[in-house]
Amino acid sequence: MRRVMQIPWSSRRSHCMMGMTKLWFSLSLKPLASILLFSSLTQTQNPTNPPIALTKQVFTTLLQSCSSYPNHLKQIHALILTTGLSIKNSLITQLLTNLTLLGDMSYARQLFDQMHKPRVFLWNTLIKAYVKNGIFTEAAFVYRQMHLLGVRPDQFTYTFVVKACAELPELWAGSAVLAHVVKYGLEFVAMVRTELILMFAKFGELGMADFLFETMVDRDLIAWNAFIAACVQNGNAGQALALFRQMDVAGIKPDAVSVVSAFSACGQLGCLENGEEIYGIMRKYGIVCNIIVANARLDMYVKCGSIDMAEALFEDMPQRNVISWSTMVIGYSINGESEKALNTFSRMQKHGVQPNHVTYLGVLCACSHAGLVNEGKAYFSHMVQSGNKNIRPKIEHYACMVDLLGRSGHLEEAYNFIRSMPIEPDSGVWGALLGACTIHQNVELGQRAADLLFEVAPDIGSYHVLMSNIYAAAGRWDFVDKVRLRMRKRGVKKIAAYSSVECNGKFHIFYGGDRLHPESSEIYEKLEDLLRQVKSIGYIPNTSSVFHDVDMEEKEATLSSHSEKLAVAFSLINLRSECPIRVVKNLRICDDCHSFCKFVSKTTKREIVMRDKIRFHHFRNGDCSCNNFW
């Protein structure tokens, strides 16, 4: 029998301590060194240097050291399995957490599936990881497994499960989860309820979201900010501003997040007065104007058509990033300052700021609004050939190029450009071509574009209306009737045109022929007076903007009560003479209202800023910033 050398305990302890010292030193250097040294210390065959003990503490330290290296973590897992320590849930939990943080969901899931009766914390870890990595369907599936196995979820489970449901295509899964939340008595937990509010708001169920918010027991700043931001993101800017004011009344002090959402809401609505009021509230509470807040305020000025204020703020900003520069490029382009937009882009590059795809969208937009075809082609070619992923053309850039070519009259070239696209054209691309055909009254190409467009987006009413307008302008009323009949059969509805005006912090909305406003009689009286004045200096109603087969007198009557004209008349009655008239139109301004506003600006000596679906029109002294090219 082989004699085994007996090593005194003091010597073994001394060797273990030396080994541990080496291991700890290696952990402070590189994870790979840790793995190699650990392996050598645990596999030595020298009887005078027995291996160090494979304890939970050793593996814990090693996992911490290698937390950023997925391959090393897998090697450690293999070592844990050979020692029998895999039954230690804390080690497997740490390993699972590290893997999910690195996004290695395949290995993490295999590890999880091999665990015996994982605790709720581990279920939560896996669900959270799927949500963080954007794998929302799998997150919902894991929750379903958890539910079927009878594992009782907690508030942290639902925080992430509801996040996952908010990203699914339909609401039914989220509604089912709400029932479970109520079943387990977690419906009044603030963070769970906040996520439920965001989910319902995202699906457009603002009634339910509002109910959950109003019946919330503890509405903290996080809940207020979340609901306000959700309203803004879902196009309910009016409700967002109302909530912002309610928050102040409720004694909740706003922070930078609140202010950013409020500025965004003002930008959507085009309400400069409210935006300036929010800036005052921001200063009142001493909220720091960091670059995020400054960019939000800059964006608000741009979207309100106050490009001079945006320019002043931009120049005063102590720090500017790519968002700041891109906002100004886009701001100049949509406000008819294409030359300034391109100069700002050049200046941006000289300052060493790398443009992104949003910046280039503003550049192409500037070229489109100014008819700079060759310049636009050059910028687009640079995007294609640069090899930079950050500026690789997306579908919206292709749509902008089609708009540039089509608006400038190069309709066949625009059509061929679409046909040569490396990605499938969407409704925005075909819609840009159809819009150009409307401007240039090209019925044949418009028909081709419409046929392809209706395959991609058969239920968007504005495209049907565009095609109908092309036929009407050509006097082909039988085809107009066919388009309208097709809309009725498919249940496609035309979007009602309206214009809005801000006056003394309140919004006033006008529809064509609207007589519901409290000041209707004064508005129509003012409008009649305006029409007399502008006709006396050369205004002639452009009846080609009325796409109905009616007599001339009825066409003029229809034109005279367009929402833009009502909004302008109301503003002249109620706004101080030194204030510009700011009107927001939800659709494209018609040719007649464009002409009307030019004459009104001349006869009244008032500046009119009109924001339509596409761009801004600044009317001053009988001229427009678009130079009649829009």
N, C-alpha and C positions, 0 to 999 in steps of 0.2 A: 504494500500500500504506500502510495506516495505521501510523503510527509509534508504537511502544510505548515509553512512558516507562520508562527504567531507574532503578530506585530502589536507592540504595546499600544493601549488606547491613547496615550498621550501623543505617540508618533502619528497614529491615524488622524487624530484631531488636528494636529499641526499640519499634516498634508492637506486635509480637507480645507482648512482655513487658507492655505497657500493657493489651492485650486480655486477657491471662491474669490480670492483677491484678484487672481489672473482673469477670471471670468468677468468680474465687475469692471476691471480696467478695460477689457475688450469691449464691453457694452458701451463704454463712453467714447469708443472710437468708431467702428463700423459694424453694422449688423452682420455682414458676412464673416468678419473676424470672430464675432460672437459665436456664430454657428460652428465654425471650424474648431475653435478652441474648446467649445462645449463638447463637441463630438470627441476630441482627443482626450479630454479629461474624464469622459464617461466610458471610454472604451480601452483604457490602458490595461496591459497584461502584466505589467511589472508588479510583483508581489510587494515590493517595498513602497510602491506608489499606488495604492488601491484607488479605484474611481471615486469621485465625489458623489455624495448622496443625491439622488434624483428627487428633489422635493418640490412641492407646490410653489414654494417661494422662488426657486431657481427658474421654473417655467414662467412664472408671473413676470419676473424681471426680463427674461428673454423675449416674451411677447411684447412687453413695453418697448424694448429696444428695436424690435423688427416690425413695429406696427404699420410702417409705410411701405413694406416690401411683401407683396402677396406670395411670391415664390418661397421666401424664407418662412413665412407663416405656415405654408403647407408642409415644409420640412419639419418645423416644430410640431405640427399636428401628428406627423408620422412618429416622431420621438415620443410624444405623449401616449400614443396608442401602444407602443412597445413597453411602456412602463406600467401600464394598468391604471394610470392616473386619469384616464378619459372619463372615469365615473365622477370625477370632481367637476361639478357643474360650473363652478366659478371660472375654471380654466377654459372650458368650452365656450362659456358666455363671453369671456374676454376675446377669444379667438374669433367667434362669430361676429362680435361687434367690430373688430378690426377689419375683417373681410368685407362687411357691409359698408363700412366707411370708405373702403377702397373701391367699392363698386363691383367686386367680384361676386355677383349674385348667384352664379351657377354653383360655385364651390360652397358658398355660404348656405345655399338651399340643401345641398347634399349633406352637409354637416348637420343642419337643423333636422332633416328627415331621419337621421340616424340616432337622434337624441331620444331618450326614454322619458316620456311624459314631461315635455318642456314646460317651464313655468310661464305665467302670463307675460313676465318681463321679456322672455325670449320671443314669444309671439309678437309682442309689440316691436321688438328690435327688428324682426324680419319685415313686418308690415311697413314700419317707418323707412327701412332701407329701400323697399320697392318704390315707395312714394318719392323718396329723395332722388332715385335714379330714373324717375319718369315711367316706371312699369306699373301703371295704375290698375290694369285688369288683374294682374297677378296679386297685387295687394288686396284687392277685393276677394279674390279666390282664397287666399290664405285666411282671411277673416271668416269666410264661409266654412272652411275646414275647422277652424277654431270653434265656431258656433256649433257645428255638428258633433264635435267631440266633447261638448259640454264644458269647455274651458270658460270660466267666467271672465269676461272682459272688464277693463277698468277705464277710467277717464282718459288715460293716455292712449289706449287702444282706439277709442273713437275719434280722438283728435286727428289721427292719421287716416283712419278708415274713411271718415267724411271727406278729407282732402282728396283721397283717391276717387270717391264717388263723384266729386265735383268735376273730375276730368273725364268721366265716362260719357258716352254719347247720349244717354238717356237718363232721366231723373228717377226711374222706378227703383233702382238699387239704393239711391240715397234716401228715398222715402221709406224703404224697408229698414234701412239702418236707423232712421229716426224712430221707428216703432221699437226697435231693440233698445235704443237709448232711453226711451220712456219706460220700457219694461224693467230696466236695471236701475231706474231712479237717478239717471245722470243728466236729465234734461236741463237742470238749473246750474250745472257746473259751467262756469264762465267760459273756459277755453273750448269746451265742447259746443256750447251754444253759439259761440262766435263763429266756429267753423260751419255750423249748420246754417247760420245767417248768410255766410259767404257762398255756400253751395246753392241755396235757393236763389240768391241774387244773380249768380252766374247763369242759372237756367232761365232767368227772366221772371221768376216767381217772386216779384217784389212784394206782393201782398203778404205772402207767407213769411218772407224775410223780415218785413216790417213788423208783423205780429210777434215773431220770435224776439225781435229787438225791443219792442215796446213792453213785452211781458218779462223781460230779463230782470232778475232780482238785483244783480250787481253790475251795472253798466260802467265799466272802467274805461280808461282812455284807450286801451287796446281795442275794446269792442266798438267804441265810437269811430276810431280811425279805420277799422276794418270795414264797417258798413258804409262809411262815407266813400272809401276807396272803391268798394264794390259797385256802388251807385255810379261813380264816375266811369269806371271801366265798362259798365253796361249801358252807357249813354243816357243815364238819368241824372244829368248834371244839376237840374233844378232841385231835385230831392236832396242831392248831396249838399248843396248850399244851404238848404233849409235845415238839414241835420247839423251842419257846422254852426249855424246860429243857435240852434237848440242846445248844443253842447255848451256854448258860452253861458246861456241862461241857466243850464243845469249846474253850473259851477265847476265844470270840468275845464281845466286850463289846457288849451291846445298846445301841441308841440310842432316840431318841424314837419313830421309826417302829416299832421292835420292840414297844415298850411299848404303843403305841396299838392294834396288832393283838392283843396279849395281853389288854388290857382288853376289847376287843370280843369275844374268845373267851369270856372269863369272863361277859360279859353274855348271850351266847347260851345258855350252860349254866346260868346262874343260880348260879354258884359264888362267893359272896362271900369265902370264906376264901382261895381262890386269888387273887382280885383284890387283897386286902390284902397277900398275899405278894408279888405283882408290884409293888405300890406300894413295899414295902420294898426290893426289888431296885433299883427306880428311884432311890430315895434313896441306896442303897449306892454306885451308880455315878455319882452326882451328875448324873443326867439332868435337864436344865432342864424345869420344869413349865410349858411355854408353854400358850397357850390351846387348842391342838389336843389336847395331852395331857390337860389339865384337862377338856375336853369329853368325851373318851373315858372318863375315870374317872367323870365325872358320869353318863354314859350307862350305865356298868356298874352303878353303885349303883341307878339307876332300874330296870334290868332284873333286878336281884337282889331287888327289893322292899324295899330299904333306903332308903325315901324320906326318913327323918330324916337319914341320912348325906349323901344327895344335897343336901338343903336346906342343911345346914351348909357343905358344899363350895361350893355356889352362892353363898351369902352372903359367903364368904371370898375368892371369885375377884376379883383386882384388875382384871380385864378380862373383859367378857362380850359375846358377839356374838349374832346371831340364832339360831345353833345352840344356844348355852347356854340362852337363853330358851325356845326351842321344846322342848328336852329336858325342861325342868322342867314346861312346860305338859302335855306328853304324859305325863310321869312321874306328875304328880298325877292326871291323868284315869284312867290305867289302874290306879292304886293306890287308887281309890275316894275321892279328894279333889277332887271336881268343883268345889266352891266355890273352893278354893285355885287350881285350874287357871285358872278364869276371872278370879280376882283377879290372878294372875301375868300373864295376857294383858293386862289393863288397865294394870298396872304397867309392863309392857314398852313399851306405846305411850306412856306418860307419860315414859319415859326416852328417847324419840325413836328407838327401834329399830323398823324397819319389819318387820312379820310377813311370812312367806312362806307358800306352800301347805302346808308341813309344820306350821307353827304352827296354821293353821286346821284342819288334820286333828285335831290335839290338842284344839282347842276344840270341834269337833263331836263328838269322842269323849267329851269330858267331859259334854256335853249328853245324849248317848245313854245313858251309864252312870247318869245321874241322872234321866232321864226329863224333861228340860227341853225340851219340844217347841217351845214358842213362842220360847225363846231360840235354839235351834238353827236354826229357820227364819229368824230375824232375821240371824244371822251368815251363813247361806248366801246370803240375799238380798243382803247387803252384798258378798259375793264376786262375785256375778253382775253387780251393778250398778256396781261400783267402776270398771271399765275398766282396772284394774291387772293387767297380764299375770302378775305374780308370784303373784297370789292367785286367778287365774281357776280355777274348779272343774275338777278332773280326775276321772277315773273313780272313784278311791278316795273322793273327797268325796261323790259321788252314792251310792256304796255305804254310806257312813256315814249319810247322810240317810235312806236306806231302812231301815237298822238302827234309827235313832232313832225313826222313825215306827212301824215294825213292832214293835219291842220294847215300845213304849208302848201297843200295842193298836190302832193306826190302820192296820190291814192293807190295807183297800181304798184308803186315801189313799196308802199306800206303793206299791201296785200302779199306781195312776194316775200317781203321780210318775215311776215307771219309764217308763211309756208316753209321758210328755211330755218325756223327756230329749232334749236336742239331739244327743247322741252315742249310739252303739250300746252298750247295756248288755252287760257281760261277765259271766263266771261269778260274780265277786265280788258284783255287784249282785243277780243272781237268787238267789245263795246266801244273801245277807242276808235276803231276803224268805222264802226257804224256812226259814231258821233261826227267824225270827219266827213263822211258821206252826207250827213244831214247839212253840215255847213256849206258844202260845195254842191249839194243837190244832185248827187250821183245816184240815180235810182237803181241802175243795173248792179253796180258793185255793192250798194247798200243792201239789195235783196240777197246777194250771195253771202254777205257778212251776217245778215239777219238769220238766214237759214242755218248757218253753222252755229250762230249764237244761241238760237232757240233749242238746239240740241244739248248745249252745255248748261244753259240757264233758262229753262222754259217758263219759270214762274216769276221772273223779275219784270214787273210792270213797266219800268222806265224804258227798257229796250223795245218793248212792243210799241210804246208811245213814240219813240224815235223813228221807228219804221213807218208808223202811221203818219208822222209829220213829213217824212220824205215824200210819201205818196200825195199828201195834201198839198204840199208846195208845188208838186208837179201837176196838180189838178186831177189826179187819178182817184176820184172819190169812191169808185167801186172797190178799189183795193183797200182804201181806208176802212170801208164797211167790213171787209173781210177780216182785217186785222182786229177790229173791235169785236166782231163775232167770235173770233178765235179766243180772245181774252175772256169773253163771257163764258164760253164753253169750258175753259180751263179754270175758271174762277180767279183769274189774274186781275188784280185791282190796280188802278192808276193811283200813284201817290199824290195826295192833295198838296198843291203848292201853297206855301204860307211864308210870310215875312214877319220877323220879330224886331222889336225896338226896346232898348232899355231907357227908362225915364225915371229919375229920382229913385234908383235902386229897384224898380219894379219892371217886370216884363209885360209887354203888350204884343199880342199875336194877332195878325190880320190874315184872313183868307180872301181870295178873289170874290168881289161882290159882297163882302162882309158888312152887315148892318147891325151886328150884335154888340158892338163896342158902345159903352155909355156915352161916348162923345161922337157917335156916328154922324149926327146931323152937322156938327161943326166940321168934321173931317171932310165930308162930301162937299160942303159949302166951300171950304178952303181948296179942295181939289178942283172944283169948277173954276175958281178964280185963277189957280195956277195954270190950268189948261188954256184959259183965255190969254194969260200973259205970254206963255211959251209959244202959242200959235202966232201971236203978234210979231214974234222975232224969228219965225221960220220953222217952228216944229210942225211936222206933218205926221199924223198917226201912221205907223207901219202896219197895215192890216194883214200883211203876209205872216205876221206872228199869230194870227187867229186861224187855227187849222179846223175850221168848220165850214160847211157848205151853206153859208147864209149871206144875206145882202150886206152891202158896205156899211150901212147905218148901224146894223146890229153888231158888226165886227168892231166898229169904233166904240160902241157902248160897252162891249166886253173888255176892250183894251183899257178904257178909262177907269175901270175898277179893279185892275190888277193889284195884287197884295203889295207890291213894291211901292206903287203910287199912294196907296192908303197909308203905308208906313211913313213915307216921306211927308205927306200932308199932316199927319199926326205930330211928327217931330217938329215941323215948322210952327205948329200951334203951341207946343209945350216946352220945347228946349230953348235955352237962352241963345241969343243971336251969336255969341262968341263960340258956342259949342258946335263941333262937327256933328253932322247927322250920321249915325251908325245904324245900318240896316243889315240884318242877316236873313238871307233867302235860302231855303232848304233845297231848291233846285237851281238850274242855270237861269240867269237873268235873260229875259227875252229881248229881242232887238229893239222893240218899241220902248220898253221901259229904260233900256240903256240910252236911247236917244232922248227920252223925256228927262232923265236925270242930268244929262249934259246941259240941256236948256235951262232946267231949274237952277243948277249951280251957277249959271251965268246971270239969270235974271234976279236971283235972290242974294247973290254974292256969298253963298254958303257952301262949305265943303260937304260933300256926301260920300261916305265910305260904305260901299256895298260889298258884302261878302256873300258870294253864291257858292254853289257846290264845288266849283273848280278853283276859283281864285278871288282876289279882291279887285274892286274897281274904285279908284279914287277920282271923283269928279270935282274939278276945280275950274272955275271961269269958263265953262263950256267945253272943257277937254277932259279926256279920261286917261288914266295911267296906262291902260291897255293899248292905247293908240289904235283903237278899233280893230285889234287883232286878238280875238279870244275864242 
